[in-house]
Amino acid sequence: MLTQTDKALELAERLGGERDGEFAPSGVPISEIARNFGTPFYLYHGETIVGRVRRVREAVGTEVSYSVKANPSLGVCQLIAREREAGAEVASSGELAVALAAGFEPEDIVFAGPGKTDDELRRVVEAGIFADNVESLGEIDRLAKIAKAMGREIGVGLRINPTAQLMGSQMRMGGTVGQFGIDQAELREAVEKTLSHPELILRGIHVYTATQVFEVEPLLEHCRNIFEIALEAADYAGGPLEMIDFGGGFGVPYFEKMSEFDLERFGEGFRELLNAYRTDPRLEGCRFLFELGRYLVADSGVYVTRAVDVKQTRGKTFVVTDGGMNHHLTATGNMGQVFRKSYPLLNLTRMSGVPEEGVAVAGPCCTPLDMFGSNISLADPEVGDLIGVFYSGAYGFSASNLGFLSHPAPAEVLLWRGEAHLLRAGGKPEDVLDGQEPLES
Ligand SMILES: Cc1ncc(COP(=O)(O)O)c(C=O)c1O
């Protein structure tokens, strides 16, 4: 089993390795990127993203939808849209705006998520996306009313909460009682309700119940169950379905003792299932898709922060960096994690330095919660060194409390074809005043 340092070194190697002792993704020294754009910053590696989307498509033999929530940075979305490798799955009208601006075709966009407001549904209808994956019977009626008022038709996917649980995952959003989806017991009612509205086009079904799934066999069984639910829906509809959205939830091995999700083994099993079911006339012309976020982008990203202080306290070395939980909530274990474990970290300035064990790496946020890890192996840490947090391409920038402690926001940089492109400039201290109205009296 790889240590976190081995993992970080392997990830660094995949992104382009080192030059003159420092991390140099695609051959560009990290110090040069830091000099040009300032620290802290998120670095995304374009070829890694595109390669991963392709690998998934080839392995599972279906369409892939990129879950924009994982990384809604416009440049990242543009890259995926431009390469025509995937569609988009969005969860808010903000993400819809990003997906459209990035160039995803409306017929390749699906929208899932509870609590869609009337304004969001209006935007869905306006954009004419492939499917609004409805989360409740009430949403079907609201959507129909809005589409009718606008004189338009709109595609509908029924997000079904299956009775059976997907085992072997680390966060469940289905197979249990919750705010997501329509209970499988209401499948017939949902189909009939959708068909009763002439403005709605029944596309098919959507099931997304869990994330961080690593076990192949339970996931295959889950997909087989989704095929069966889809066939039942087609029976109620009296005609073939146009879409089965299998969700996904493929895991990323962020932490110690975790191994990669076996994509090839899953793909083999899934393609067998697909071949068995796709000839059923109830699925004639059906689009099959997986929607994935972290699995497509997590390993492409490194959060890079600079050591501002290196201090000893009672025999322990603390490296204090210029960014922390305010920029990268998930990597500091503050996104609801029960056990706080560290992501793979490296001293990017001294790739072949002598590792010091048991180092604590803490951010600037004045709370002991602001810690990337308290027992990190880090090479010769010195003030000014660049510290890299790997697996940071997903749920980083947009999943953080950027306003916490009023530090400037980090920059976002995309490395693509050997060039570093600034996607979003880092902030300035004065940004904290933006949008605020001073008291006049
Ligand atoms: C409906 C839906 N689809 C896709 C995703 C993306 O999950 P992941 O990034 O784990 O692939 C999520 C995550 O919350 C989700 O809720």
The ligand as a MOL file (V3000), in Angstrom:
LIG
                    3D

  0  0  0     0  0            999 V3000
M  V30 BEGIN CTAB
M  V30 COUNTS 16 16 0 0 0
M  V30 BEGIN ATOM
M  V30 1 C -26.5870 14.2740 -8.6550 0
M  V30 2 C -25.1070 14.2600 -8.6000 0
M  V30 3 N -24.4250 13.9040 -9.6960 0
M  V30 4 C -23.0670 13.8770 -9.7110 0
M  V30 5 C -22.3330 14.2180 -8.5890 0
M  V30 6 C -20.8360 14.1980 -8.6740 0
M  V30 7 O -20.2600 13.3510 -7.7590 0
M  V30 8 P -18.7250 12.9910 -7.8420 0
M  V30 9 O -17.9550 14.2640 -7.8840 0
M  V30 10 O -18.4440 12.1960 -6.6330 0
M  V30 11 O -18.5160 12.2140 -9.1270 0
M  V30 12 C -23.0100 14.5830 -7.4100 0
M  V30 13 C -22.2620 14.9440 -6.1910 0
M  V30 14 O -22.7600 15.3560 -5.1930 0
M  V30 15 C -24.4320 14.6130 -7.4240 0
M  V30 16 O -25.1130 14.9770 -6.3390 0
M  V30 END ATOM
M  V30 BEGIN BOND
M  V30 1 1 1 2
M  V30 2 1 2 3
M  V30 3 2 2 15
M  V30 4 2 3 4
M  V30 5 1 4 5
M  V30 6 1 5 6
M  V30 7 2 5 12
M  V30 8 1 6 7
M  V30 9 1 7 8
M  V30 10 2 8 9
M  V30 11 1 8 10
M  V30 12 1 8 11
M  V30 13 1 12 13
M  V30 14 1 12 15
M  V30 15 2 13 14
M  V30 16 1 15 16
M  V30 END BOND
M  V30 END CTAB
M  END
